[in-house]
Amino acid sequence: MSSIRTRLACASALALVMAAPSMAQDAPMLTPGQTVDGTLEQGDASGRVSEWAGEAQLYDDYLLRAEAGRRFEIGVTSDAFDSYVSVYRDGGEADPELLASDDDGGGYPHALLRFAPDADGTYRVRVRGFSAEAEGAYQLSVTERAPAPVEPAPARIDPRGEVEGELTRGGDPEMAYDELYDVYVFRAEAAERVQIRLVAEAFDPMLYVGRGSGAAFEELASNDDGDDGLNSRILFTAPETGDYVIRAAALSSGGEGPYILALSDAPEPVPLTPLAVGDEIEGVLDETATMDDYGSGYVGYAFTAQAGQRVAFAMSADDFDTYVELGRQGASGFEVIASDDDGAGEGLNSRLVHTFEEGGVYEFRARSLGGSGVGPYTLEVSEVAPDPEPAPLAFGQSVEGEISDDSAQGASGGRFDAFRFRGEEGQRIQIVMRSGDFDTYVEIGSAEGDFAPLAYDDDGLGEGLNSRLNFTVPETGDYIVRAQPLGGSARGLYALELTDRGPAPVAGSIMIGATVRGNLTEADSMAAGDTSYYDDYRFQVAEGDRLRLTMVSNEFDAFLALGEGLAEDFVLIASDDDSLSDTNSLIEHEFDEAGWYTLRANSYAPNATGAYVITIERQE
């Protein structure tokens, strides 16, 4: 029961991205200083906004004419949904260029975006909700901000020099969200290593190194707290001979005061121990370990890879939780390419499998999670064969297979069988895996590049240890299904089935005083986190309405929820399991505000289906 309550009370944290919806044709023009009252409602333009779910999203478009260098603040507030605002370059394309976006910059659930165009032209402002089900009233405002102080010519500083400065409001240039900064320039030879430190007591400092000025500044490296306390430090390696710009900045808009900027020779890098395929190394992580910029110890190795080579790095220890990183040295120091914590699938040991796109020397770091663990460890490096070509899988097809020692081996070392199918954008699919020999586990991912799961399931079928994964195809293309034992060590027979769940159901409606008969079926929406089905119904109330809401079923244990919003936007107000009788639900509620609300007909147990009756009655 607790999983249902938690799921209803929390909005999804999944980040949503705009995925090329069609452009609205008749967008009204905005004027700085203007406030617009709008409503997201059925009949508005719509397009895909969810990278994962592929659902259509309602949105409203507006146009803003602006000249380069002007600064705007665009805010969207709403009491009906979690607002989201984006700005596009308006060139009339079907796939416009996204320039900036914001979700909660105005404080949840309000969006606040600061935007400074880089060229004269017309820009498209898009208002939508964070989730695909957002509807309701909102207010859009556009304010022109005062011009920022012009960035001065940078002061030259010797690469072994030190300077005292002060950030002051009204004189220094400002970054996008009013963070003050001063600019300096130094010259470095190609591959020269320079240590840059920014120390301040009056504010939390932030360092940037790059090239260019103003809006054309190109960041090469940055750091917030890489030095003692809140001070900043960058170990910078110049990619080529030339001048480089330093921005000595405050982390937040309120930061100002004196600071010290110091440049010096960077410490020589610690020699790395050679590492090769086939090595099995017994090492120790202790007080002699190399310290990174954040005070965490590690042991470094140099690994020479061939382009296309697929290699597994396995680290195990009894005394601490292992953590491994693979990367290369860049302008800002060590740049992580891949990392792993518990990928070995057993205990707290790590296993990182990586396919090298480019040949050359890479740095591998063996460390503890959190940086404080010490003790002996074992590091093993092995070459991993490429994944076999996945077998084709058709909708409606049931496949029988066997996990054996000859099956493909995943990043965690476990065995799996892989299948390929083609899905259409927005298609709802279901994958069921059954086995009498082991606890099943199923994953789905894109067929492009190295396999990375987009979704997975362990015991979702509700029948012992069998899996059921419901998934909405984010974009048309080929996808890979991996069928495997949970934990990876088991072997045995299994059956796998792929089905098309059909189009997503649409929320129904119910009037006060009405009775609705419905059915929970396997085609209904499924609750995130507990595999129970539900139907949503929308109804409207007046301020002060006192209602009695019931749900009755003879086929499953009913669970009734009252809230605002739909799908990921659903916010729980009240819920009930058995107040009406042993398996039937009752909610009595007085509404403080007029508006639209959602009644969710759900089941207490996962995977339950069957007929139900819901009623809404007024109470005196």
N, C-alpha and C positions, 0 to 999 in steps of 0.2 A: 504493500500500500504506500509505503514512504516514497517509492520511486515515482508513483503516479503524482503524488502531491508535489514533489520537487520539480518534476517535469512541467506541471501546469503553472507553477509559480515563477518559473525562470524563463526569460527569453533566451533563444538560442544565441550562442556567442559566435556562430559561424560568420565569417566575414563574407560580405556579398560584393560582387563586382558587376559593373555594367558590361554587358556582352553584346554590343552592337544592335540595340533596338532601332527600329525605323524612326526617322526624324519626323517630328510633327510639322505640318505644313503651315498652320496659321497661328504661330506663336505671337502673343502680344509683346509690345516693346516696353521695357522697363526704363524708368528715369531715376537717377540717383536721388535719394531722399524720399522715394515713394515706398508705401507699404501696400501690399496687395493681399486681400482675403481670397483664398481659393479653397477648393475641395477636391480631393482624390475620390473619384466615384466611377462606377461602371459607365462605359461610354468614352472615358478618357483614352488617350493613346496608351499603348502598352508594348512591352518588349521584355526579353530575358534579362534578369538581373542577378540570378543566382548561378554561380559557377558550378555548384554541386547539384542543385535540384532542377535547374532548367525551366523554372516556372515563369510565366508572363507576369510582368509588374506594371501596375498603373503608374503613370507619371504625367506631370504638366511641364510644358516647356515655355520659356520666356526668352526674349532677345535683349541684349545689352550692347549698345554701341560705345566703344571706348578707345581712347588713344593710349599708345605705349607709355608706360611709366605712371599712369594714374593708379591709385590704390583704392580698392573697394572692399567693403565688408558686407557679405551676403548672409542673412540669417533666416532660418526657417524654424518656427515654433508651432507645436501642435499638442493638444491634449488628447488627440485621438490615436496617434501612432508615433513611433520612433522615427523622427524625420531624418532625411538624407538629402544633401544638395551636391550637385556636380556642375562644373563649368566645362564646356566644349568649345573648340574652335569651330565656328559655323561656316563651313564651306559648301554646304548643300549635299555632303556625301551621306551615303547610307550608313557608313561606319565612321563617325566623326572622331576627331582626336580629343581624348580626354586630357584636360589640363590640370584640374584640381578637383578634389572632392572632400566632403566632411560628413561625419555622422553625429558626434556628440560634442563638438567644439563649444557649443553654447551651454553645456551642462545637460546631461541626460534628461529628457529625450530630444533635445533641441540641437539643430545643426548650426554652425557658425563658421563661415569660410572667408578667409582673407585672400584676395586675388589681385595681382598686378599684371595686366596684359603686357606681353613682350612686343606687340605690334599693333598698329591701328587696325580696327576692323570690328566686325560684329561677332559677338560671343553668345553662345546658347547656355542658359541657366536651366537646369533640370531639377525639379522637385519630385521626390518620391519618398517612400518609406524604407526603413532598413530591411523589412521582410517583404515577401511577395504578396502578402495578404493585406497590406496596409491600405486603409480607406479612412476618409473623414476630412474634417476642416483643418486648415493650416493658415498661417500668416507668413508672408514672404516680405522681407525688407532689404533694400539696397542702399547702402550709405557710402558716400565717397569720403575717404579718409584724407587728412591733411598730408601734403607731400612730405616724404621723409627727408631729413637733412642729406645733402649730397655727399656721397662717399668721397673723401679727400684723396689726393695722391698718397700712396702708401709711404711711410717713413722707412728708410733703408736701415736694416740692422745687420750687423756682422754675424756670420754663422757661428761665431764663438763669443757673441756679445750679450749684454743684458741691458734692459731698459725698464724704467719705472713709468707707469702711465695711470690714467684714471678714466673710467667710464662715467660720462655725465649726460643727463637728459637735456635735450635741447640743442646740443652741439654735435654729438657723435651720431653716425649713421645708425639705422635700425634695420633689423632683419624682419621677416614676414610678420612675426607676432610681437613686434616692438622690443626685441632683445637688442641691447646696445652692443656695439663692437668698435674696435679700433683696427686699422690695417697697417701691416708692415710687409716689407719685402726683403728677401735675402737671396743670395746666389749660391748655387751648389753645382758641383760637378756630377756627371753621370755616375750612379751607384754610390755617391757619397752618402754617409749615414750621419744624420743630425738629430740630436736630442732637443726637443722643444718643450719647455715647461712654462705653465701659466699658474701663478700662485696669487691667491686673494683671500683676505679674511672677511671682507664686507659682503661678498656675494659668491655664489657657486659658479666658478669659471668654466668656460667651454672653448676648446681650441679647434680651429679649422685650418687646414693647409690646402692650397690649391693654386689655380692660375686664373687670371682675368679679374675683372672688377664689376661691382654692381650686380645687375641681373645676369651678367655673363660669367660670373664667378663659377669655376668648375672645381668642385671639391675632390681632392685626392685622398685626404685622410682627416679624421676627426677624433676627439676624445673628450669625455666628460670627467671621469674620476680615476684616471689611470695613475695618478700620483698620490701622495699622502692626503688623507682626508678627502675633501671635495675638490682638490686641485687637479689640474689636467697635465698629461704628459703624452707626447707623441714621439716615437722613435721612427723618424722619417728617412726613407731611402729614395734619393732623387732618381726618377726614371731616366732622365737625360739632363745634360748640362743646360742651365738656364736660370731665370729668376722664378721664385716661388713666393706666393702671397700667404701671409698669416692673418687670420682673423682672430683677435683676442676678444672673446665675447662673454656675455653673461648667459647662463643657461635659461633664465626666465626673464620676463619683461620687467620685473621689479628690481633686477640686479644692477647696481652701480656702485662706484667707489674705486679706491686705488688698487693697483695690481703690479706684479713684477713679471716680465716676460724675459726668459733666459734661454739662450741657445748655446749648445756645447757639442763636443764630439759624442756621438752615441757609443755606448759600450760595445766592445767587440762581441759578435754573436758567439754563443757557446758552441764548440765543435760537436757535431752530431755523430752518433755511432752508426756505422753502415748497417743496413737491414736489407735482406734479400729473401726471395721466395724459398721456402724450405727451412728457414731459420726457426729454431725453438730456443728462446732466450729466457734464462732465469735472472731476473733483475730485482732491485730493491728501490722502493720509493721512500726516501728519508730526508733528513735535514740537508743533505748535500744536493738535493734536486735543484734544477734550474728554476728560478722564479719568473713568472710572466708579469705583465704590466699590472695585474690585479692581485699580486701576492700569492698566487697559487703555484705549487710546485709541480714539475713534470720532468720526465726523462725523454730527451729528443733523439730521434733516429732519422737517417737519410735513406730514402728508398728510391731506387732508379726504376722507372716503369717504362714499358713499351706502349705505344699507342694501341688502344683496343684491348689491352691486357685487363683481365678481371681477377682481382686479388682479394683474399679474405685475411683480415687482421683480427686475431682473437686474443683477448687479454683476460686472464683470470687471476683472482686473489682471494684468500680466505679472510684477510684482516680488514678489508675496505671495499667499498663499492667502486668498481673500476669505471673509467671513462677514457675514451680514445678520440683523437682528432687527427685528421689528415688535411694538409694544406700546403701553401707556398708562401714565401716571403714576398710582400708587395711594398708599395710606397708607405703604407701605414703599419708595416710590421707583418706579423704572421696572420695570414688570411685563410680562414677555415673553409675547406671545400666540402668536407663531410665529417660527421661525428657520430658516436654511438655510446649509449649508456648500458642498457641491459639486453642488447641484441642477441646474446648467446642463448636466450630463451630459458636459462636455468639460473636461479639465484640472481646475483648482482654482477655477473660477468658480461663483458662486452664482446661483440663480434661485428665488425664493419666490413661489408663487401662493397667494393668500388670498381667501376669500369673506367679506366683512364682514357679520356678523349685525346690527350696529348702525351707524347713521351717526354721523359726528362726526369729531373731530380725533384722529389717531393719530401716534405717534412712530416714525420709521424710523431705524435706526442702521446706518451702513456702517462696517465695521471689518475687521480681519484676524483670522484664526483664531489664537488664542493671545495676541493683543493686542499683539504687538511688531513686526509687519510694517509697513513704510512704503513709499510710492511713489504714483504716479498711478493712478487708477482711472476707470472709466466706469460710470455708473448710468443705466439705462433703465427707464421705467415705462410699461406698456401695459395696456389693458383686455383681458380674455380672455373670449371668448364662453362661455356655459354649455356643459357637456358635452352632446352629443346624447343622445337617449333610446337606451339600449342595445338591441340586437336580441335577441329571445328565443333561448335555446339549450336544446335538449332532450337528455336522456340518450340515448346511442346515436346522436346526430346528428353528422354530419360537415359542417362549413361551409367553403366556399371564399370567400376574400376578397382584398382588395388594399389595401395601405398606400400612400396617395398624398398629395399636397399638400392634398387635400380632407378627409383623415381628421382626427379630433379631435386637439387638441394638449394634451399633458400638462404637468405642472408643470416638467419639465426642458426643455420645448420640443420633445420628440420626438412623432411622430405615432402614433396607436393606433386600433384598433377595439374597441368595448366590447360585451359580451354579458351578458345577465341570465339566471339560472336560480334555481330554488327548491330549497333543500336541507333535509334533515331532520337534527335533532340526532343526532350520532354517525355520520352517513353518511360512508363513505369514498369519495372521488371521485378521478378521474384526468383531467387535462387534457393533451392532446398537441397540440403545434403544430409543423408542418413547413413549410419553405420552401426552394425552390431558388435564391431570389434574395437572401436575407439571413440573418444570424444571428438566430434567433428568441428572444423573451423574453416570458414570460407571467406575469401577476400575478392574484391573486384578493383581493377585499376585500368588505366589507359594502356593501349598497346604501343603508345609512342614512348621511346626511351626506356631507361631502366624502370622496372616495375615499382610502383609506389601505390599502396592501397588508397582508394578513395572512400571505401566503406568496407566493413567486415562484420561478421557475426559468429557467435559461439553456440548458444543454446536457444536461439530465437524461435524454434519450432514449438517449444513447449512440450516436446515428447522426449523425455530423457535427456540425452546429450546431443541431440540432432540440431542442425543449424537451419535458419531461414533468414535470408537477407533481402530486404526490400530496398530498391534503389531507383532513383530517377536519373535517366541518362542526361548529362549536362550538355553534350553537343554530339552531333552525328559523327560516328566513327567506329573503329574497332576497339573492343574492350577484352581484357583478360580476366578470367575467373581462375582462382587458385583453390583447389580442394586439398585439404590437409588435416592431419590430426592436431588437436590443441596440444602445444608443448613440443611437437615435432618428432618425438622418439617412437611413437606407436606405429604399428604396421597392421594392415588388414584391408578388408573389402569395404566398399562404399557404393552408394548410388547418388547421382546428381541430376537435378532437373531444373530447367530454365523455362519460365512462363512469362507471358505478357499480361500485366495486371489491368490493362485498359486505361482509359483517360481518368484523370483525377476527379473525385467527386466535388460537387459545388455545394457550399453551405446552403441549407434550407432556411425557411422562415416560419415563424409561428406567431399567432396573435394571442394577446391576453384573453383568457376564457376559452382557448381552443385545446383540443386533444389531438396529438399526432401519433400515428402508428408507424414504426420504422423497423429496420432490420440491420444489425451489424453483420457485415459479410467480409470476406477476404479481399474484396475490392475497395473497401473503405480506407480512409486515411488511417495511418498507424502512428501511435504516440511514440515520440522519441524517447528511447531508453527503456521501454518496458514491453514492447510488442503487443500492446492492446489496441483494438480497433475503436474508432469513435466516429460519431456524426455530430456536426455543428449546426445549430439553429440560431438565427438572428431574430431579436424582437426589440420593440421600442417601448420605453416607459416614460412617464412624466415624473417630475420631482415629487418625492413623497409617496410614490406608489409602494404598497406593501403587497408582496406576491408570495404565493405558495407554489413551489415547483416540485413535481414528483416524477419519478421514473420507476416503472414496474416491468419485470420480465420473469417469465416462468422457465426461461431457458438458460439464463446465466445470472450471476451475482451483479446487480446493477451498480454503477458508480456515476454520480451526477456532479457536474461542475458548472459553476456560474462565473463568468468573467467578462473581460473586454478584449476585443480584437480577435483575430483568427490565426490559426497555425502558429508560426513562431512568435507572432505578436500577441498571442493569448496571454492575458494577465489574470491570474486567479483572484476572485473575490470571496468565494465560498465553495465548499464541496461537501459531499456526504456519501456514505456507503449504505448503511443499514438503518437509518432513523425511522423509515416508514414501516419496515418489518425486517425479518431476518436477512433478506437479500434484496430489498427494494429501498429506494433513496428518497429523501425529503429535504428540501432547502426552503426555509422561510426567511425572506430578506426585505428590508425597507431601503429604497433607493434614494440616496441623497441628491443625485443629479439626474436630470432628464437626459435621454440619449439612447443609443443603440447598444445592446448587450448581447452576449453569446451564451447559449445553453449547450453544454457539451454532454452528449449521451455516450457513456463510456462503460467499460466493464471493469470489475475489480481484478479479475484474473487475466493473464495474457492469453491472446489467441481465441478468446471466447466469441462466439457468433450466435445469432438468433434474433427472434422478434422481441420488441419492447414497445411500451406506450409511455409517452411523456405528456404532462399537463401543466398549464400555467393558469392559476386562478387568483383573483383579487381577494385580499383579506380586509375586513373592516377594521 
